[in-house]
Amino acid sequence: MAKQSSLKERHERVYRALMEANQEHLLRWFDELDHTRQAHLLDELESLSWQTLATLVKTHVLGRPHVEIPVSLEPADVYPHQPTDDLRDRYEEARRLGRELIAAGKVAAFTVAGGQGTRLGFDGPKGQVEVTPVGNKSLFWIFAETIKAVRERYGVPIPWYIMTSPANHRQTLDYLQANDFFGLPEAEVSLFSQAMLPAFDGQGRALLAEKYRLALAPDGHGGSLKALVASGALRDMQKRGIEIISYFQVDNPLVKPFDPLFVGLHVTTGSEMSSKVSPKVDDLEKVGNMCKGDGKVMVIEYSDLPDELAHARNADGTRKFNAGSLAIHMLDVSFIQRIVGDTFELPYRRAEKKVPFVDDHGLSVEPESSNAVKLEMFVFDALPLAENPLVLEVDRAEEFSPVKNATGVDSLESSMRDQNSRACRWLEAAGVNVPRKPDGEPDVIVTIAPSFATDAEDVKPKSSLVPALKSGDRIVLE
Ligand code: UTP
């Protein structure tokens, strides 16, 4: 009886908050739920600030958030991929310092893996997708093997933090446990979940996934900054003496999370948050543009960059806004500590998605097209808050080929092709003969495991271990 009345009191409180936010429909099935489900629904509803959400519904669901483009928008200053003569010594010095910091255990790996991967449509956490051109190895395998290789090379523990969402946390943990963390010490792998927000229909009404459960979606990769603090991961880093977080997305098998040059430049320039970019492939490529507006480094999404700026040219005819963001960052632990307070938020962005829901008749609906608005924060929106943000250009073919879509651009197929091309380039640079087709494409399929090489230079001393390659060969080098 006591339990019942406390549920009743909670219901009354929540109902009032929902009324004020025009969301009272969320309790319409309450009376027909058993007590466990009633409590579950109340737990979810009580964990959200409906007042804040009401404002966001007005600005981002019923309205469209206004993206302010600074009047004085310029391309960001970018450190070139190949150093110019005046930068050569600086790059060398940065590489040396970067190696020193990695060897001193100051750099941790951080994978954001809380996304829903709706475009790819894989049933499970994206890190489990087997992405290697041959050998059926997963994204998580690649990252774990990379960390293991760096750990062994530098003789130092390298903690790996993985952000999940409540929707994929259990599955991610089960997968890593079932694979014994791919040989990494369990104590060096930490998983934590990001926060979730409701998805809304076009009228701004939060959706129910079931009568007792909200349709919730993760709050974007920008939610990682808050989640690092809220989960205690940042404190854990501080305890372990970590000063720099190497941030990367779960979908990019080519990422080099321990690039000494990037680490070193991040530190020597006094940057609090650094980013890798590569030249865009065309004016309207769907990547964020690394810009400088009112003196602040910022990413302007392709959809927000005015056409005349997207097509603008320099005096020599080259593309003016040419730096495409690769979602690869270094972040100082002290930066996150400095900016993330109780009320910290990055700007919310609006994303239209397909979200299954329970309709007004209590029936489950599986929509065929986008029916809902999700609210997401993007991590690059922290750049304007950072002191001296550094931007480094890299060769995309070496470092970026994400698995986003089921087919076409940025798909499993294109990523496997790019991984194979890189592996073959590394072999050739080490003097190994790689059979090629008449069109120049490799006529072999090669996976280079990180235990064999994490960079082109690692291959040369091992080239004698590579068997002679014949057309049609499929090999894994480990
Ligand atoms: P994407 O922007 O590609 O989103 O995430 P997604 O959710 O994975 O895929 P779609 O858009 O539904 O197809 C880029 C990276 O940010 C992470 C993803 O896991 C991926 O590593 N991410 C995204 C989060 O960690 N949390 C989020 O809320 C969103």
Residues whose N, C-alpha, C, O or C-beta is under 5 A from the ligand:
A	BS01	UTP	V112 A113 G114 G115 Q116 G117 T118 R119 L120 M163 P218 D219 G220 H221 Q249 V250 D251 K404
